[in-house]
Amino acid sequence: MGKKLSILKYGLLAAVVLGTAAAAGHFAARHYQATLAIVQQRQAAKQAARQEAQEARVQREKKAKPAQSADATAAQGKDGTAEGLTADMRVKDIGNGRTLYSYDPPTQDGIYIVPYLVKKGDQAILYLSVRHLGQQSIGFVGVDVQTGSSTVFQIRAEEPVATERREGGIVEQFDQPVNARTLQALRTIGESYGGAHISVPIPGGSDDDRMMTAMECLRCKNMVELFELWRRR
């Protein structure tokens, strides 16, 4: 009889232990599911906020397009001459019979595409400077530029990226002559009048991702037209 009572006692104890473990597992699973749901909600809210901000920027740039289009006509000159195209450019003699045509460089943190042109006699070479201005290095190797729902231009450094210190942070930068692919990218950007989205190709995007301004796009357009004007001669 004592043996039976012992068996019964240990059986009840095991049932209690198993029941407690099952309950703990149940509550742990519920806690995991609740936590996962919260994380997913936060990620969805973050993505929605980013998308909303991007769409707002696009709308602002579209509203500014008519004014910028008028500026483009003035900057290019009525007959599209070199004098009209270079009216608001920096023109500098850099020696050896070469002349540099460029725009004021960016100074705010962000990522940029900065075209410039070097002319010597009848020869003109169009360059592309791709830059990241920020507080610290992000392992910068290039950018993606999206000008439509499916058109993405990938611009990558062909040589090691240079990193230099500047007041208030650093600059990661590479400069290279345009090829057929990057020339087409600049031409398409110029025609977008502020509808080009520039981003760093890293998982999850970057805080530096942004819409290029209408003026940036106009400058790409002017540089391409100046290059093609001199190339045809």
C-alpha positions in Angstrom: 0.0 0.0 0.0 2.8 2.4 0.9 4.4 1.6 -2.5 1.2 2.4 -4.3 1.0 5.7 -2.4 4.5 6.6 -3.4 3.9 5.9 -7.0 0.7 8.0 -6.9 2.6 10.8 -5.2 5.4 10.9 -7.7 2.9 10.6 -10.5 1.0 13.7 -9.3 4.3 15.6 -8.9 5.3 14.7 -12.4 2.0 15.9 -13.7 2.4 19.2 -11.9 5.9 19.7 -13.2 4.8 18.8 -16.8 1.8 21.1 -16.5 3.9 24.0 -15.3 6.4 23.4 -18.1 3.7 23.3 -20.7 2.1 26.5 -19.3 5.5 28.2 -19.3 6.1 27.1 -22.9 2.7 28.4 -23.9 3.3 31.8 -22.4 6.8 32.0 -23.9 5.4 31.2 -27.3 2.7 33.9 -26.8 5.4 36.4 -25.7 7.5 35.6 -28.7 4.6 36.0 -31.1 3.7 39.3 -29.5 7.2 40.6 -29.7 7.5 39.5 -33.3 4.3 41.3 -34.2 5.6 44.5 -32.5 8.9 44.4 -34.4 7.1 43.8 -37.7 4.7 46.7 -37.0 7.7 49.0 -36.2 9.5 47.9 -39.4 6.3 48.4 -41.5 5.8 51.9 -39.9 9.4 52.8 -40.6 9.1 51.7 -44.2 5.8 53.6 -44.7 7.3 56.7 -43.2 10.3 56.5 -45.6 8.0 55.9 -48.6 5.8 58.8 -47.6 8.8 61.1 -47.2 10.1 60.1 -50.6 6.7 60.7 -52.3 6.5 64.1 -50.6 9.9 65.0 -52.0 8.8 63.9 -55.5 5.7 66.0 -55.3 7.7 69.1 -54.1 10.1 68.7 -57.0 7.3 68.2 -59.5 5.7 71.5 -58.3 9.0 73.2 -58.7 9.6 71.8 -62.2 7.9 74.6 -64.3 10.1 77.2 -62.6 13.2 75.1 -63.0 12.3 74.5 -66.7 12.2 78.2 -67.3 15.6 78.5 -65.5 16.9 75.7 -67.9 15.9 77.7 -71.0 17.7 80.8 -69.6 20.8 78.9 -68.6 21.2 77.1 -71.9 20.8 80.3 -73.9 18.2 80.9 -76.7 20.3 79.1 -79.3 22.0 76.5 -77.1 25.5 78.1 -77.6 28.5 77.2 -75.5 28.3 80.7 -74.0 24.8 80.1 -72.9 25.5 76.7 -71.4 28.6 77.9 -69.5 26.9 81.1 -68.2 26.7 80.0 -64.5 29.7 77.6 -64.5 33.1 78.1 -63.0 35.7 78.4 -65.8 39.3 77.9 -64.7 42.6 77.6 -66.5 44.3 74.5 -65.0 47.5 74.6 -67.1 48.8 72.8 -70.1 46.3 74.5 -72.3 43.4 72.9 -70.4 40.3 74.7 -69.1 38.0 73.3 -66.4 34.3 73.8 -66.5 32.5 73.0 -63.3 29.8 74.1 -60.8 30.0 75.1 -57.2 30.7 71.9 -55.2 28.2 70.6 -52.7 28.8 71.3 -49.0 26.0 69.6 -47.1 26.2 66.0 -45.9 24.7 63.6 -48.5 25.5 61.7 -51.7 26.1 63.6 -54.9 26.8 63.2 -58.7 28.9 66.1 -59.8 29.8 66.3 -63.6 32.6 68.5 -64.9 34.3 69.0 -68.2 38.0 69.6 -69.2 38.7 71.1 -72.6 42.0 71.3 -74.4 41.9 72.8 -77.9 39.2 70.9 -79.9 39.1 68.0 -77.4 36.6 67.9 -74.5 36.5 65.2 -71.8 33.5 64.8 -69.5 34.1 63.5 -66.0 31.9 62.3 -63.3 32.7 62.9 -59.6 30.6 60.8 -57.2 30.8 61.9 -53.6 29.7 61.1 -50.1 29.9 63.9 -47.6 29.3 62.8 -44.0 30.5 62.4 -40.5 32.1 58.9 -40.9 33.0 56.4 -43.6 30.2 54.1 -45.0 32.5 52.1 -47.2 31.4 54.1 -50.2 31.8 52.5 -53.6 29.2 54.2 -55.7 25.5 54.9 -56.1 22.3 53.8 -57.7 20.2 56.3 -59.5 16.5 55.6 -60.2 14.8 57.8 -62.8 11.6 55.8 -63.2 9.7 52.8 -61.9 12.2 50.4 -63.4 15.2 52.4 -64.7 18.1 52.1 -62.3 21.7 53.3 -63.2 24.4 51.7 -61.2 27.5 53.9 -61.0 30.5 52.3 -59.4 34.1 53.3 -58.7 36.5 51.9 -61.2 39.5 52.7 -58.9 39.8 52.8 -55.1 37.7 55.5 -53.5 39.6 58.4 -51.9 38.7 59.4 -48.4 39.7 62.9 -47.1 39.0 64.8 -44.0 37.0 68.1 -44.2 35.8 70.6 -41.7 33.0 68.8 -39.8 33.5 65.3 -41.3 34.9 63.4 -44.2 34.5 63.1 -48.0 34.5 59.8 -49.8 34.9 60.4 -53.5 35.9 59.0 -56.9 36.3 60.8 -60.2 36.4 59.1 -63.6 35.7 59.9 -67.3 32.2 59.1 -68.4 31.6 56.0 -70.6 28.6 55.3 -72.7 26.6 53.9 -69.7 27.3 56.9 -67.4 26.7 59.3 -70.2 23.3 57.8 -70.7 22.7 58.1 -66.9 23.6 61.8 -66.9 21.4 62.4 -69.9 18.4 60.6 -68.3 18.9 62.4 -65.0 19.0 65.8 -66.9 15.7 65.0 -68.5 14.0 64.1 -65.2 14.1 67.7 -63.8 14.2 66.5 -60.2 12.7 63.1 -60.6 15.9 61.2 -60.0 16.4 59.3 -56.7 20.0 58.7 -55.7 20.9 56.0 -53.1 23.8 54.1 -51.6 23.7 50.4 -52.6 23.6 48.9 -49.1 21.0 46.6 -47.5 18.1 48.6 -46.0 19.1 51.8 -47.7 20.9 54.8 -46.0 20.0 58.0 -44.3 21.8 59.7 -47.2 19.4 58.4 -49.9 17.5 61.3 -51.4 15.9 62.9 -54.4 18.3 64.9 -56.5 17.2 68.6 -56.8 15.9 70.0 -60.0 19.0 72.2 -60.2 21.3 69.2 -59.8 19.5 67.5 -62.7 19.7 70.7 -64.8 23.4 70.9 -64.3 23.8 67.3 -65.5 21.8 68.3 -68.6 23.9 71.4 -69.3 27.2 69.5 -68.9 26.0 66.7 -71.3 24.8 69.3 -73.9 28.1 71.2 -73.7 30.1 68.0 -74.1 28.1 66.9 -77.1 28.2 70.4 -78.6 32.0 70.4 -78.5 32.3 66.8 -79.5 30.4 67.4 -82.7 32.8 70.1 -83.9 
